[in-house]
């Protein structure tokens, strides 16, 4: 049985915990603690180590899903969690003050891992703030060598998150997803 590992990352409140919860075939493991800094203004609890879930595939293979903490002060966990990973899902909250700044921060922070694997980008909260658009994100990335799949996603919707994971898998190996 083959097992894969995908990492979910992004800023606080982008939907990492929710996304893993929506597609995990087991009750997800969460390491939330009460928010004690500026995070309190966005949500009451925040991930301090990782989120973990498993997605079972039809052929018995498993995808292990790991969510990073969104706060930079927990970035030591990022290097630990990417070890052995096959790809990165970057979730960005379109309601944040500067989602492009968030995107570039996380793309730079995970640059080495992305170069060895790949990345798919999911934009959350587009139902609340439809600007910037998906086309705007593509335009931003034209200055880089990256051409990741980018989708508007609702992290609560299993099909949305599943499509994002499938696009990542397809970008890694077009024969991997049928």
C-alpha positions in Angstrom: 0.0 0.0 0.0 1.4 3.4 -1.1 1.1 6.3 1.3 1.6 9.9 0.3 1.9 13.1 2.4 0.4 16.5 1.4 1.0 19.7 3.4 -1.6 22.4 3.8 -0.3 25.9 4.6 -1.4 29.5 4.6 -2.1 32.4 6.9 -4.2 32.2 10.1 -7.8 31.8 9.3 -7.4 30.7 5.6 -9.2 27.4 6.2 -6.4 24.8 6.7 -8.0 23.0 9.6 -11.4 23.2 8.0 -10.2 21.9 4.7 -8.5 18.9 6.3 -11.6 18.2 8.3 -13.8 18.3 5.2 -11.8 15.7 3.3 -10.4 13.5 6.0 -11.7 10.0 6.3 -10.8 9.8 9.9 -11.6 12.3 12.7 -8.8 14.9 12.3 -6.2 15.4 14.9 -6.0 19.1 15.9 -3.5 20.9 18.1 -5.5 24.1 18.7 -4.9 26.4 21.6 -6.7 29.6 22.6 -5.6 32.5 20.5 -3.6 34.9 22.7 -2.3 37.5 20.2 -3.7 39.4 17.3 -5.1 36.1 16.0 -7.9 36.6 18.6 -9.4 39.2 16.2 -9.9 36.5 13.5 -10.7 33.4 15.6 -10.8 32.1 19.1 -8.4 29.1 18.7 -5.4 28.6 16.5 -3.3 25.6 15.4 0.0 25.5 17.3 1.6 22.4 16.0 -0.4 20.7 13.2 -3.6 19.3 11.9 -3.7 15.7 10.7 -6.1 13.7 8.6 -6.1 10.8 6.2 -7.7 10.6 2.7 -8.3 7.0 1.7 -8.1 6.3 -2.1 -10.1 3.6 -3.9 -7.1 1.4 -4.4 -6.2 1.2 -0.7 -3.6 4.0 -1.0 -3.7 6.8 1.6 -2.9 10.5 1.5 -1.8 11.8 4.8 -2.9 15.4 5.2 -0.8 17.7 7.4 -1.8 21.3 8.2 0.8 23.8 9.3 0.3 26.5 11.9 -0.4 29.8 10.1 1.5 32.0 12.5 5.1 32.7 11.7 6.2 32.1 15.3 5.5 28.4 14.7 7.5 28.2 11.5 9.8 25.7 13.0 7.0 23.2 12.5 6.9 23.9 8.8 10.3 22.3 8.2 9.3 19.3 10.3 6.0 18.8 8.5 7.3 19.1 4.9 9.7 16.2 5.5 8.6 13.4 3.2 5.8 15.4 1.6 4.9 15.2 -2.1 3.3 18.6 -2.5 1.9 21.7 -0.9 -1.6 23.1 -0.8 -1.5 26.9 -0.1 -4.8 28.3 1.1 -5.2 32.1 1.0 -8.0 34.1 2.6 -9.3 36.7 0.1 -10.7 38.9 2.9 -7.3 39.6 4.4 -5.7 43.0 3.9 -3.2 41.9 1.4 -3.6 38.3 0.1 -0.9 38.8 -2.5 1.6 39.6 0.3 0.4 36.4 2.1 0.9 34.4 -1.1 4.4 35.7 -1.7 5.3 35.2 1.9 4.3 31.5 1.9 5.7 30.8 -1.6 9.0 32.2 -0.4 8.9 30.3 2.9 8.2 27.0 1.2 10.4 27.8 -1.9 12.7 24.8 -1.5 9.9 22.4 -0.9 7.9 23.7 -3.8 11.0 23.4 -6.1 11.3 19.7 -5.1 7.5 19.0 -5.4 4.8 21.4 -6.5 2.0 23.6 -5.2 -1.7 24.2 -5.7 -3.4 27.3 -4.5 -6.9 27.6 -3.1 -8.5 31.0 -2.5 -11.0 31.0 0.3 -13.7 33.6 1.3 -14.2 34.6 -2.3 -18.0 34.6 -1.6 -17.3 37.5 0.9 -14.6 39.3 -1.1 -14.4 38.6 -4.9 -11.4 40.9 -5.3 -8.7 40.1 -6.1 -9.9 37.6 -8.8 -8.4 34.3 -9.8 -7.1 36.1 -12.9 -5.4 38.6 -10.6 -3.6 35.8 -8.8 -2.4 34.3 -12.1 -1.2 37.8 -13.2 0.8 38.1 -10.0 2.5 34.8 -10.6 3.6 35.7 -14.1 6.8 37.2 -12.7 7.8 33.8 -11.2 8.5 30.5 -12.7 5.5 29.0 -11.0 2.3 28.1 -12.8 0.3 26.4 -10.1 -3.4 25.5 -10.4 -5.4 28.2 -8.6 -9.1 27.7 -7.6 -11.7 29.5 -5.6 -12.5 27.0 -2.8 -14.8 26.8 0.1 -12.8 24.9 2.7 -16.0 23.5 4.2 -16.9 21.7 0.9 -15.4 18.3 0.4 -15.6 18.5 -3.4 -13.8 21.9 -3.5 -10.9 20.7 -1.4 -10.8 17.3 -3.2 -10.5 19.2 -6.5 -7.6 21.2 -5.1 -5.8 18.0 -3.9 -6.5 16.3 -7.3 -5.0 19.3 -9.2 -1.9 19.1 -7.1 -1.6 15.3 -7.7 -2.1 15.8 -11.4 0.5 18.6 -11.5 3.0 16.1 -9.9 2.2 13.2 -12.2 -0.5 13.5 -14.9 -1.0 9.7 -14.7 -1.6 9.8 -10.9 -5.2 11.0 -11.1 -7.8 9.4 -13.4 
